Amino acid sequence: MKAVAGALLALALALLPVRATAQPAARSQFFTTSDGVRLHYLERGTGQAVVFIPGWTMPARIWERQLDALGRRYRVIAIDPRNQGQSGRTTEGNFPERRATDVKELIDHLGAAPAVVAGWSLGVREALTYVRLFGTRTLRGLILVDGQVWTPPSESSRHANATFIHDVQTRRAAVTPDFVKRMFATPQDEAYLAGLARDSQAVPTSAAVAMLADLYLENDMRDVLASIDVPVLAIMRAGHALQATTVKERLPAAETEIFERAGHALFVDEADRFNRRVDAFLSAIAARAPEPR
């Protein structure tokens, strides 16, 4: 019995170093933009920097599965854009050019250039606006996740957009939980959905509407695609297949993939598949050129 007990104790002690060297959790940090807004971001890992931009009214923590998985091999950064998550509230700068500038200033603040920028939903617009404003000198690649590059105008889309903006202004508490739930095609924990709904509603209504109005009034980014000279990966759900086609038409070298069974938040619905695809994309980039220090 003593021999068995001794063996068990030795095994337990042998496991301690493994636990002690476990990957640390994402760090929660802040920086201040050039126009005085305090922005929050999460950061994990080392190596090639990848900056994830969440969609309309969503927090940085929606990228938690990417921070966890990809943060084991890369320096993964998820930003809370102004007015979202734990970032400062402001009536100013709720348009793509300022929000793209915030991303650029975060990359500069962290000394993370050249970075890969990954935008989801509204974040696609902001990632492409980054290129329009600053070019690709500070980028090693772009990842466009289920967002609009260009949508042909129609009466039905105009009506749907106007209705949603009106609902956000007049009955936000009623429509937000449904908006959040419809982002997913797979069942999600109710507490998780309720938390995202609270985060969404915490964004000032004036800012939320300003972001939507800008997106709905001008969403043609096709000219930017033709100017991109870094690798691009576009991952879309089946309902946004037109967006992947548009990317490929304007940028034949781009990689595209459709997640047929996923919802809008496809990186949550099919996190493992998404992470593997992004990992392969980043590995291919690293093979082309040395990683930054």
C-alpha positions as CSV (number, residue, x, y, z in Angstrom):
1,M,0.0,0.0,0.0
2,K,2.9,2.4,0.9
3,A,4.4,1.7,-2.5
4,V,1.1,2.5,-4.3
5,A,0.6,5.7,-2.2
6,G,4.2,6.7,-3.0
7,A,3.7,6.2,-6.7
8,L,0.4,8.2,-6.7
9,L,2.2,11.1,-4.9
10,A,5.0,11.0,-7.4
11,L,2.5,11.1,-10.3
12,A,0.7,14.1,-8.7
13,L,3.9,16.0,-8.2
14,A,4.9,15.2,-11.8
15,L,1.8,16.8,-13.0
16,L,2.3,20.1,-11.2
17,P,4.8,21.6,-13.7
18,V,2.3,21.0,-16.5
19,R,-0.3,23.0,-14.6
20,A,2.2,25.8,-13.8
21,T,3.1,26.3,-17.4
22,A,-0.5,26.4,-18.7
23,Q,-1.3,29.1,-21.2
24,P,-2.3,32.4,-19.3
25,A,-5.7,33.9,-19.8
26,A,-6.2,36.9,-22.1
27,R,-5.0,40.2,-20.6
28,S,-7.6,42.9,-20.2
29,Q,-6.0,46.3,-21.1
30,F,-6.8,49.9,-22.1
31,F,-5.2,52.6,-24.2
32,T,-6.3,56.1,-25.2
33,T,-6.9,57.3,-28.7
34,S,-5.7,60.5,-30.3
35,D,-9.1,62.0,-29.8
36,G,-9.2,61.1,-26.1
37,V,-11.4,58.0,-26.0
38,R,-10.3,55.2,-23.6
39,L,-10.5,51.9,-25.5
40,H,-10.4,48.4,-24.1
41,Y,-8.9,45.3,-25.7
42,L,-8.1,41.7,-24.8
43,E,-4.7,40.2,-25.7
44,R,-3.2,36.8,-25.5
45,G,-0.2,35.0,-26.9
46,T,3.0,36.0,-28.8
47,G,4.2,36.0,-32.4
48,Q,2.3,37.2,-35.5
49,A,-0.3,39.8,-34.3
50,V,-4.0,39.2,-35.3
51,V,-6.5,42.0,-34.5
52,F,-10.1,40.9,-34.3
53,I,-12.8,43.6,-34.7
54,P,-16.3,42.6,-33.5
55,G,-19.6,43.5,-35.2
56,W,-22.2,46.1,-34.5
57,T,-22.6,46.7,-30.7
58,M,-20.8,43.4,-29.9
59,P,-18.0,43.2,-27.3
60,A,-14.4,42.0,-27.8
61,R,-15.1,38.9,-25.7
62,I,-17.3,37.4,-28.4
63,W,-13.9,36.3,-29.9
64,E,-13.1,34.3,-26.7
65,R,-12.8,31.0,-28.6
66,Q,-10.2,32.6,-31.0
67,L,-8.3,34.1,-28.1
68,D,-8.2,30.7,-26.4
69,A,-7.3,28.6,-29.5
70,L,-5.3,30.9,-31.7
71,G,-3.7,32.6,-28.8
72,R,-1.6,29.5,-28.3
73,R,0.3,30.2,-31.5
74,Y,-0.2,33.9,-32.3
75,R,-0.5,37.2,-30.6
76,V,-4.3,37.6,-30.7
77,I,-5.9,41.0,-29.9
78,A,-9.6,41.7,-29.7
79,I,-10.7,45.3,-29.5
80,D,-13.8,46.8,-27.9
81,P,-14.5,49.5,-30.5
82,R,-15.6,52.9,-29.1
83,N,-19.0,52.7,-27.3
84,Q,-18.8,48.9,-27.2
85,G,-17.9,46.5,-24.5
86,Q,-15.7,48.1,-21.8
87,S,-14.5,51.0,-24.0
88,G,-15.4,54.6,-23.3
89,R,-18.7,56.1,-24.4
90,T,-18.6,59.1,-26.7
91,T,-21.0,60.9,-29.0
92,E,-18.1,61.5,-31.5
93,G,-16.4,59.2,-34.0
94,N,-19.1,56.6,-34.6
95,F,-18.3,56.3,-38.3
96,P,-15.9,53.9,-40.2
97,E,-13.0,56.3,-40.7
98,R,-12.6,57.1,-37.1
99,R,-13.2,53.5,-35.9
100,A,-10.6,52.3,-38.5
101,T,-8.2,54.9,-37.1
102,D,-8.8,53.5,-33.6
103,V,-7.6,50.1,-34.9
104,K,-4.5,51.7,-36.5
105,E,-3.7,53.5,-33.3
106,L,-4.1,50.3,-31.3
107,I,-1.7,48.5,-33.6
108,D,0.8,51.4,-33.3
109,H,0.3,51.5,-29.5
110,L,1.2,47.8,-29.2
111,G,4.0,47.9,-31.8
112,A,2.2,45.1,-33.5
113,A,2.7,46.1,-37.2
114,P,2.6,44.4,-39.6
115,A,-0.6,42.8,-38.3
116,V,-3.4,40.7,-39.7
117,V,-6.7,42.5,-39.3
118,A,-9.9,40.4,-39.0
119,G,-13.2,42.2,-39.2
120,W,-16.6,40.6,-38.6
121,S,-19.9,42.0,-39.9
122,L,-19.6,45.8,-39.4
123,G,-16.0,45.1,-38.7
124,V,-15.5,44.1,-42.4
125,R,-16.4,47.7,-43.3
126,E,-13.9,49.0,-40.8
127,A,-11.1,46.7,-41.9
128,L,-11.6,47.8,-45.5
129,T,-11.8,51.4,-44.5
130,Y,-8.4,50.9,-42.8
131,V,-6.9,49.9,-46.2
132,R,-8.6,52.9,-47.8
133,L,-7.1,55.3,-45.3
134,F,-3.7,53.8,-44.5
135,G,-2.9,51.3,-47.3
136,T,-1.4,48.0,-46.5
137,R,2.1,49.0,-45.2
138,T,1.2,48.0,-41.6
139,L,-0.7,44.8,-42.7
140,R,0.3,41.3,-43.4
141,G,-3.2,40.1,-44.3
142,L,-6.9,40.7,-44.0
143,I,-9.7,38.3,-42.8
144,L,-13.2,39.3,-43.8
145,V,-15.9,37.5,-41.7
146,D,-19.5,37.5,-42.9
147,G,-19.8,41.2,-43.6
148,Q,-21.0,43.3,-46.5
149,V,-18.6,44.3,-49.2
150,W,-21.3,45.3,-51.6
151,T,-25.1,44.7,-51.6
152,P,-27.1,45.7,-54.7
153,P,-29.7,48.2,-53.6
154,S,-33.3,47.1,-53.5
155,E,-36.7,48.3,-52.2
156,S,-37.0,45.4,-49.8
157,S,-33.5,45.9,-48.3
158,R,-34.2,49.6,-47.9
159,H,-37.4,48.9,-46.1
160,A,-35.8,46.3,-43.8
161,N,-33.0,48.6,-42.9
162,A,-35.3,51.5,-42.2
163,T,-37.5,49.2,-40.0
164,F,-34.5,48.0,-38.0
165,I,-33.2,51.5,-37.4
166,H,-36.7,52.5,-36.2
167,D,-37.0,49.5,-33.9
168,V,-33.6,50.2,-32.4
169,Q,-34.8,53.7,-31.5
170,T,-38.3,52.9,-30.3
171,R,-38.2,49.4,-28.8
172,R,-34.6,48.4,-28.3
173,A,-35.1,46.3,-25.2
174,A,-37.6,44.1,-27.1
175,V,-35.7,43.6,-30.4
176,T,-32.1,43.2,-29.0
177,P,-32.5,39.6,-27.5
178,D,-34.0,38.4,-30.8
179,F,-31.2,40.1,-32.8
180,V,-28.6,38.4,-30.7
181,K,-30.2,35.0,-30.8
182,R,-30.5,35.1,-34.6
183,M,-26.8,35.5,-35.0
184,F,-26.4,31.8,-34.2
185,A,-27.4,28.7,-36.0
186,T,-26.5,26.4,-33.2
187,P,-28.0,26.4,-29.7
188,Q,-26.2,28.7,-27.2
189,D,-26.3,28.9,-23.5
190,E,-29.1,31.3,-22.4
191,A,-26.8,33.1,-20.0
192,Y,-24.3,33.7,-22.8
193,L,-27.0,35.1,-25.1
194,A,-28.4,37.3,-22.3
195,G,-24.9,38.6,-21.6
196,L,-24.4,39.6,-25.3
197,A,-27.8,41.2,-25.3
198,R,-26.9,43.3,-22.3
199,D,-23.6,44.3,-23.9
200,S,-25.5,45.3,-27.1
201,Q,-28.0,47.4,-25.2
202,A,-25.3,49.1,-23.2
203,V,-24.1,50.9,-26.4
204,P,-25.7,54.3,-26.5
205,T,-28.7,54.3,-28.9
206,S,-27.4,57.4,-30.7
207,A,-24.1,55.6,-31.4
208,A,-25.8,52.4,-32.4
209,V,-28.0,54.2,-34.9
210,A,-25.2,56.3,-36.3
211,M,-23.2,53.1,-37.1
212,L,-26.2,51.5,-38.8
213,A,-27.1,54.6,-40.8
214,D,-23.6,54.9,-42.2
215,L,-23.5,51.2,-43.2
216,Y,-26.9,51.3,-44.8
217,L,-26.4,54.5,-46.8
218,E,-23.0,53.6,-48.2
219,N,-21.8,50.0,-48.3
220,D,-19.9,49.6,-51.6
221,M,-16.3,48.8,-50.8
222,R,-15.5,47.1,-54.1
223,D,-13.0,49.8,-55.1
224,V,-10.9,49.0,-52.0
225,L,-10.6,45.3,-52.8
226,A,-8.9,46.0,-56.1
227,S,-6.1,48.0,-54.2
228,I,-5.2,45.2,-51.7
229,D,-1.8,43.6,-52.2
230,V,-1.7,41.4,-49.0
231,P,-3.3,38.0,-48.6
232,V,-7.1,38.1,-48.0
233,L,-9.3,35.4,-46.6
234,A,-13.1,35.9,-46.8
235,I,-15.3,33.5,-44.7
236,M,-19.0,33.9,-45.2
237,R,-22.2,32.0,-44.3
238,A,-24.4,30.7,-47.1
239,G,-26.6,33.7,-46.9
240,H,-23.7,36.0,-47.7
241,A,-22.3,33.9,-50.6
242,L,-22.7,37.0,-52.8
243,Q,-20.1,38.8,-50.6
244,A,-17.6,36.0,-51.1
245,T,-18.2,36.1,-54.9
246,T,-17.7,39.8,-54.9
247,V,-14.4,39.5,-53.1
248,K,-13.2,36.9,-55.6
249,E,-14.3,38.9,-58.6
250,R,-12.4,42.0,-57.5
251,L,-9.5,40.2,-55.9
252,P,-8.9,36.8,-57.7
253,A,-6.0,35.9,-55.4
254,A,-8.2,36.0,-52.3
255,E,-9.2,32.8,-50.5
256,T,-12.9,32.3,-49.9
257,E,-14.8,29.8,-47.9
258,I,-18.6,29.3,-47.2
259,F,-19.8,27.9,-43.9
260,E,-23.0,26.3,-45.1
261,R,-24.5,25.4,-41.8
262,A,-23.4,28.4,-39.6
263,G,-25.1,31.6,-38.7
264,H,-23.8,35.1,-38.7
265,A,-21.5,34.5,-35.8
266,L,-19.9,31.6,-37.7
267,F,-16.7,31.8,-35.6
268,V,-18.8,30.7,-32.6
269,D,-21.1,28.3,-34.4
270,E,-18.2,26.4,-35.9
271,A,-15.3,27.7,-33.8
272,D,-13.0,24.7,-34.4
273,R,-13.4,24.9,-38.2
274,F,-13.0,28.6,-38.2
275,N,-9.9,28.5,-36.1
276,R,-8.3,25.8,-38.2
277,R,-9.0,27.8,-41.4
278,V,-7.5,31.0,-39.9
279,D,-4.5,29.0,-38.6
280,A,-3.9,27.7,-42.1
281,F,-4.1,31.2,-43.5
282,L,-1.7,32.6,-40.9
283,S,0.7,29.7,-41.4
284,A,0.7,30.4,-45.2
285,I,1.5,34.0,-44.5
286,A,4.3,33.1,-42.2
287,A,5.8,30.8,-44.8
288,R,6.0,33.8,-47.3
289,A,8.0,36.0,-45.0
290,P,9.7,36.0,-41.6
291,E,7.5,36.6,-38.6
292,P,7.8,40.1,-37.0
293,R,9.8,40.3,-33.8
